[in-house]
């Protein structure tokens, strides 16, 4: 399986053609929608790897739906499909966080490579986002530990090394991170 996909297009024949193409390529179609609102609801339910979505749809257009899907991290990536190749649409697609933009009429030659690259790049991008979040937590823990060391040094007349060792010892005995112990020490002030 190449990925779990939600397809949103208000034209049933277009949706059917896309579904057929993607099934033959080994994608798993987890949902189909005819407007942006339903696309968002399907993404909340299935958390797909890819959303392939028309720009012009009733109720909520593909650009606005892509923005919500990306903002709420409801899918790994969104690729937009449209009959419009104007620069303003491409700029709006970029602002909405689309990983790809395919101009209709679509066929296997222009759609499949775009989807494959979008899915691959979204995996790399999401891995980087995860590493950044982890680094932010580590940095915040480090700041908490420094504050807690300062408190212990002042309150208990300890050296910096002794304060650090006390936090580490508590962390091991309570079986939680040094950051959590440091946070509790600073909260207690």
C-alpha positions in Angstrom: 0.0 0.0 0.0 1.4 3.4 -1.0 -0.8 5.4 1.4 -4.2 6.1 2.7 -6.1 8.7 0.6 -9.1 11.0 0.9 -10.4 12.3 -2.4 -12.5 15.5 -2.6 -14.0 16.7 -5.8 -17.6 17.9 -6.5 -17.6 16.1 -9.9 -18.5 12.4 -9.3 -16.9 11.3 -12.7 -13.6 13.0 -11.8 -13.6 11.4 -8.4 -14.4 8.0 -9.9 -11.5 8.4 -12.4 -9.1 9.4 -9.7 -10.2 6.5 -7.4 -9.6 4.0 -10.3 -6.1 5.4 -11.0 -5.0 5.4 -7.4 -6.4 1.9 -6.7 -4.5 0.5 -9.7 -1.3 2.1 -8.2 -1.8 0.5 -4.8 -3.2 3.4 -2.8 -5.9 2.8 -0.2 -8.9 5.1 -0.7 -10.3 5.7 2.8 -12.9 8.3 1.9 -14.6 10.4 -0.8 -16.1 13.8 -0.4 -17.9 16.3 -2.7 -17.0 19.4 -0.7 -14.4 20.8 1.7 -16.5 20.4 4.8 -16.9 16.6 4.3 -13.2 16.3 3.3 -12.3 17.8 6.7 -14.7 15.4 8.5 -13.2 12.4 6.7 -9.7 13.6 7.6 -10.7 13.8 11.3 -12.0 10.3 11.1 -9.2 8.6 9.0 -6.0 10.8 9.4 -5.0 9.9 5.8 -1.5 10.1 4.4 -2.8 12.2 1.5 -5.8 14.4 0.6 -6.3 14.9 -3.1 -8.7 17.8 -3.3 -10.3 20.1 -6.0 -9.9 23.8 -5.4 -13.4 24.9 -6.5 -16.1 23.0 -4.4 -19.4 24.0 -2.8 -19.8 24.9 0.9 -16.0 25.1 1.6 -13.5 25.4 -1.2 -10.3 23.2 -1.4 -8.0 26.1 -0.4 -9.8 26.8 2.8 -10.3 23.1 3.6 -6.5 22.5 3.0 -5.7 25.3 5.4 -7.9 23.7 8.1 -6.5 20.2 7.5 -2.9 21.4 7.7 -3.5 23.7 10.7 -5.2 20.9 12.7 -2.7 18.3 11.4 -5.6 16.1 10.1 -3.6 14.6 7.2 0.1 14.1 6.3 -0.3 16.2 3.2 -2.7 17.9 0.8 -2.4 18.0 -3.0 -4.7 20.3 -4.9 -6.3 19.6 -8.2 -7.8 22.4 -10.3 -8.6 23.7 -13.8 -6.9 27.0 -12.8 -3.2 27.6 -13.5 -3.2 31.3 -12.6 -0.4 32.5 -10.4 -2.8 33.7 -7.7 -4.2 30.2 -7.2 -0.7 28.7 -6.9 0.2 31.4 -4.3 -3.0 30.7 -2.3 -2.2 26.9 -2.5 1.2 27.6 -1.1 -0.2 29.7 1.7 -2.7 26.9 2.5 0.2 24.5 2.9 -0.4 22.3 -0.2 2.4 19.8 -1.0 1.4 19.7 -4.6 -0.7 21.4 -7.3 -2.0 19.5 -10.4 -3.7 21.3 -13.3 -6.7 19.5 -14.9 -7.2 17.6 -17.1 -5.4 15.0 -14.9 -3.9 11.8 -16.1 -1.6 9.1 -14.7 1.5 10.8 -16.1 0.9 14.1 -14.3 -0.9 12.9 -11.2 1.0 9.8 -10.0 4.5 11.3 -9.8 3.2 14.4 -8.1 1.5 12.2 -5.4 4.5 10.0 -4.9 6.8 13.0 -4.4 4.2 14.8 -2.1 3.8 11.7 0.1 7.6 11.2 0.3 8.3 14.9 1.1 5.5 15.0 3.7 7.1 12.1 5.5 10.4 14.0 5.6 8.7 17.2 6.6 6.7 15.6 9.4 9.8 13.8 10.7 11.6 17.2 10.9 8.6 18.7 12.7 8.7 15.9 15.2 12.5 16.4 15.8 11.9 20.2 16.2 9.2 19.5 18.8 11.5 17.1 20.7 14.3 19.6 20.6 12.0 22.3 22.0 11.0 20.0 24.9 14.6 19.2 25.6 15.5 22.9 25.6 12.6 23.8 27.9 13.7 20.9 30.2 17.2 22.3 30.2 15.9 25.8 31.2 13.8 24.2 34.0 16.8 22.3 35.3 19.0 25.5 35.3 16.3 27.3 37.3 15.8 24.4 39.7 19.6 24.2 40.2 19.7 27.9 41.1 16.9 27.5 43.6 18.6 24.5 45.3 22.0 26.2 45.4 20.5 29.2 47.1 18.0 27.4 49.4 20.3 24.5 50.5 23.7 26.2 50.0 24.7 23.5 47.4 27.3 23.8 44.7 26.1 23.6 41.1 27.2 20.0 40.8 25.5 19.0 44.1 22.3 20.7 43.0 22.4 18.9 39.6 23.1 15.5 41.3 20.2 16.1 43.7 17.8 16.6 40.8 19.2 13.6 39.0 18.9 11.4 42.1 15.2 12.5 42.6 14.6 11.8 38.9 15.9 8.3 39.3 14.0 7.5 42.5 10.7 9.0 41.3 11.2 7.4 37.8 10.5 10.6 35.9 12.6 12.9 33.8 14.9 15.5 35.3 12.8 18.1 33.5 9.7 17.0 35.4 11.5 17.1 38.8 13.0 20.6 37.9 9.5 21.8 37.1 8.2 20.7 40.5 11.1 22.3 42.3 10.5 25.6 40.5 6.7 25.4 41.1 7.3 25.0 44.8 8.9 28.5 45.0 
